[in-house]
Amino acid sequence: MPLYEYRCKECGEVVEFRSSMAAKEEMATALRCETCGSGSFAQIFSGFAVTNDTKTSPSGTPPMGGCPGGMCACNQ
C-alpha cells in the first residue's frame, strides 16, 4: 500500500498514513492534526530511491538508484 504524507496548513506538522488508492481521499478528509487539531492539510509528494549494493546488476547494466531523473550529482 502507498504511504501518503500531508503537512498541516496551520502548524506545519507532518502526518503520514498507509492506505489503498481507493480509500486515500476518505482517509485524507478524516485527518486531524495531533498538534493543533486542524483538519486543513496539503499533500506532500516525497521522492524515493531504489538502491543496489553491487556495482552492476546481474545483467551487467548499472544499478537503479539515486535521485529520479538525475536531478543531483549523487551518481556522478
Order of alpha helices (4+ residues) and beta strands (2+ residues): beta-beta-alpha-beta
